[in-house]
């Protein structure tokens, strides 16, 4: 990792890091309202496959997106390490179910690079950047397409 000179004006913004299927992802911390352990999630009939259901969080009922399923991985039963990240998008609170989440890390803007065109497709629209910190690859997520529940997959 390169260190900045003290005169460098590169900004570092705080991110919440979490993992899904062995990969580390990040969201800007200002988009995450809070994190909590996974409690009761109630299934919703006829919901999109990646919608795990709804959960009660701090006095609100929030839809829960299973990030494993959203990213095309096999569904797993949440365990003690699983976390629900409550995010706010367009004044709506939405829960993101992750395998684990526990890091809060500042990432300098100059460490974030555009994703490769090889990512492409739907998964590429979820990724806004790629950062490498201490030899760890971190995928920075783009919240809008991630939480979009409009069916847009061509069969």
LOKOL-787184 format. One record per residue (C-alpha): residue number from 0; residue in one letter; x negated, y, z negated. Coordinates in steps of 0.1 Angstrom, whole numbers, padded with zeros to 4 digits, always signed. Layout:
residues N
DRENNU  pos  code      u      v      w
DRENNU  NUM     A      X      Y      Z
...
END
This chain:
residues 155
DRENNU  pos  code      u      v      w
DRENNU    0     X  +0000  +0000  +0000
DRENNU    1     X  -0013  +0034  +0009
DRENNU    2     X  -0015  +0061  -0018
DRENNU    3     X  -0006  +0096  -0010
DRENNU    4     X  -0030  +0125  -0016
DRENNU    5     X  -0019  +0148  -0044
DRENNU    6     X  -0012  +0175  -0019
DRENNU    7     X  +0012  +0153  +0002
DRENNU    8     X  +0048  +0164  +0002
DRENNU    9     X  +0062  +0130  +0010
DRENNU   10     X  +0094  +0125  -0010
DRENNU   11     X  +0101  +0093  -0029
DRENNU   12     X  +0138  +0085  -0035
DRENNU   13     X  +0151  +0060  -0060
DRENNU   14     X  +0165  +0027  -0048
DRENNU   15     X  +0183  -0002  -0064
DRENNU   16     X  +0166  -0035  -0053
DRENNU   17     X  +0186  -0067  -0052
DRENNU   18     X  +0182  -0101  -0036
DRENNU   19     X  +0204  -0122  -0014
DRENNU   20     X  +0193  -0157  -0001
DRENNU   21     X  +0156  -0150  -0010
DRENNU   22     X  +0154  -0116  +0007
DRENNU   23     X  +0150  -0083  -0010
DRENNU   24     X  +0174  -0055  -0001
DRENNU   25     X  +0177  -0019  -0012
DRENNU   26     X  +0204  +0007  -0015
DRENNU   27     X  +0198  +0044  -0024
DRENNU   28     X  +0206  +0046  -0061
DRENNU   29     X  +0229  +0075  -0055
DRENNU   30     X  +0253  +0052  -0037
DRENNU   31     X  +0254  +0026  -0065
DRENNU   32     X  +0277  +0037  -0094
DRENNU   33     X  +0268  +0008  -0117
DRENNU   34     X  +0258  -0028  -0119
DRENNU   35     X  +0274  -0055  -0140
DRENNU   36     X  +0274  -0093  -0145
DRENNU   37     X  +0300  -0111  -0124
DRENNU   38     X  +0332  -0117  -0142
DRENNU   39     X  +0365  -0130  -0129
DRENNU   40     X  +0370  -0125  -0092
DRENNU   41     X  +0406  -0131  -0079
DRENNU   42     X  +0409  -0145  -0044
DRENNU   43     X  +0431  -0125  -0020
DRENNU   44     X  +0452  -0143  +0007
DRENNU   45     X  +0443  -0137  +0043
DRENNU   46     X  +0412  -0116  +0036
DRENNU   47     X  +0382  -0116  +0058
DRENNU   48     X  +0359  -0145  +0050
DRENNU   49     X  +0332  -0123  +0034
DRENNU   50     X  +0358  -0107  +0010
DRENNU   51     X  +0353  -0127  -0022
DRENNU   52     X  +0385  -0112  -0037
DRENNU   53     X  +0391  -0084  -0062
DRENNU   54     X  +0376  -0078  -0096
DRENNU   55     X  +0384  -0055  -0125
DRENNU   56     X  +0355  -0031  -0132
DRENNU   57     X  +0357  -0002  -0157
DRENNU   58     X  +0394  +0002  -0154
DRENNU   59     X  +0396  -0002  -0116
DRENNU   60     X  +0405  -0031  -0093
DRENNU   61     X  +0378  -0032  -0066
DRENNU   62     X  +0374  -0054  -0035
DRENNU   63     X  +0343  -0076  -0037
DRENNU   64     X  +0322  -0083  -0006
DRENNU   65     X  +0301  -0115  -0009
DRENNU   66     X  +0268  -0104  +0006
DRENNU   67     X  +0257  -0140  +0012
DRENNU   68     X  +0287  -0146  +0035
DRENNU   69     X  +0285  -0111  +0050
DRENNU   70     X  +0249  -0118  +0061
DRENNU   71     X  +0257  -0153  +0074
DRENNU   72     X  +0243  -0174  +0046
DRENNU   73     X  +0260  -0202  +0027
DRENNU   74     X  +0284  -0192  -0001
DRENNU   75     X  +0272  -0200  -0036
DRENNU   76     X  +0289  -0200  -0069
DRENNU   77     X  +0278  -0169  -0089
DRENNU   78     X  +0255  -0177  -0119
DRENNU   79     X  +0241  -0158  -0148
DRENNU   80     X  +0216  -0139  -0125
DRENNU   81     X  +0243  -0129  -0100
DRENNU   82     X  +0253  -0092  -0101
DRENNU   83     X  +0281  -0071  -0089
DRENNU   84     X  +0269  -0037  -0076
DRENNU   85     X  +0297  -0012  -0076
DRENNU   86     X  +0292  +0013  -0048
DRENNU   87     X  +0311  +0043  -0037
DRENNU   88     X  +0318  +0048  +0000
DRENNU   89     X  +0342  +0074  +0013
DRENNU   90     X  +0357  +0079  -0022
DRENNU   91     X  +0364  +0042  -0025
DRENNU   92     X  +0347  +0018  -0050
DRENNU   93     X  +0336  -0015  -0036
DRENNU   94     X  +0318  -0044  -0053
DRENNU   95     X  +0289  -0061  -0036
DRENNU   96     X  +0281  -0096  -0049
DRENNU   97     X  +0243  -0102  -0049
DRENNU   98     X  +0223  -0132  -0061
DRENNU   99     X  +0204  -0109  -0085
DRENNU  100     X  +0197  -0072  -0091
DRENNU  101     X  +0174  -0057  -0117
DRENNU  102     X  +0149  -0033  -0101
DRENNU  103     X  +0150  +0004  -0098
DRENNU  104     X  +0122  +0016  -0076
DRENNU  105     X  +0112  +0049  -0060
DRENNU  106     X  +0103  +0044  -0023
DRENNU  107     X  +0085  +0071  -0004
DRENNU  108     X  +0102  +0082  +0029
DRENNU  109     X  +0069  +0075  +0048
DRENNU  110     X  +0070  +0039  +0037
DRENNU  111     X  +0103  +0033  +0054
DRENNU  112     X  +0102  +0024  +0091
DRENNU  113     X  +0130  +0019  +0116
DRENNU  114     X  +0141  -0017  +0120
DRENNU  115     X  +0128  -0037  +0149
DRENNU  116     X  +0151  -0039  +0179
DRENNU  117     X  +0147  -0077  +0176
DRENNU  118     X  +0170  -0077  +0146
DRENNU  119     X  +0199  -0065  +0168
DRENNU  120     X  +0235  -0076  +0166
DRENNU  121     X  +0257  -0071  +0135
DRENNU  122     X  +0228  -0078  +0111
DRENNU  123     X  +0208  -0050  +0127
DRENNU  124     X  +0236  -0025  +0121
DRENNU  125     X  +0234  -0033  +0084
DRENNU  126     X  +0197  -0024  +0082
DRENNU  127     X  +0187  +0012  +0084
DRENNU  128     X  +0150  +0007  +0076
DRENNU  129     X  +0122  -0016  +0065
DRENNU  130     X  +0098  -0008  +0037
DRENNU  131     X  +0067  -0027  +0026
DRENNU  132     X  +0057  -0023  -0010
DRENNU  133     X  +0028  -0044  -0025
DRENNU  134     X  +0032  -0069  +0003
DRENNU  135     X  +0070  -0073  -0003
DRENNU  136     X  +0093  -0066  +0026
DRENNU  137     X  +0124  -0047  +0016
DRENNU  138     X  +0153  -0042  +0039
DRENNU  139     X  +0171  -0008  +0034
DRENNU  140     X  +0208  -0012  +0040
DRENNU  141     X  +0232  +0010  +0059
DRENNU  142     X  +0263  +0012  +0037
DRENNU  143     X  +0290  +0021  +0063
DRENNU  144     X  +0288  -0009  +0086
DRENNU  145     X  +0281  -0032  +0056
DRENNU  146     X  +0314  -0023  +0039
DRENNU  147     X  +0335  -0020  +0071
DRENNU  148     X  +0362  -0047  +0069
DRENNU  149     X  +0375  -0040  +0104
DRENNU  150     X  +0372  -0072  +0125
DRENNU  151     X  +0348  -0064  +0152
DRENNU  152     X  +0332  -0097  +0160
DRENNU  153     X  +0337  -0109  +0196
DRENNU  154     X  +0346  -0145  +0197
END
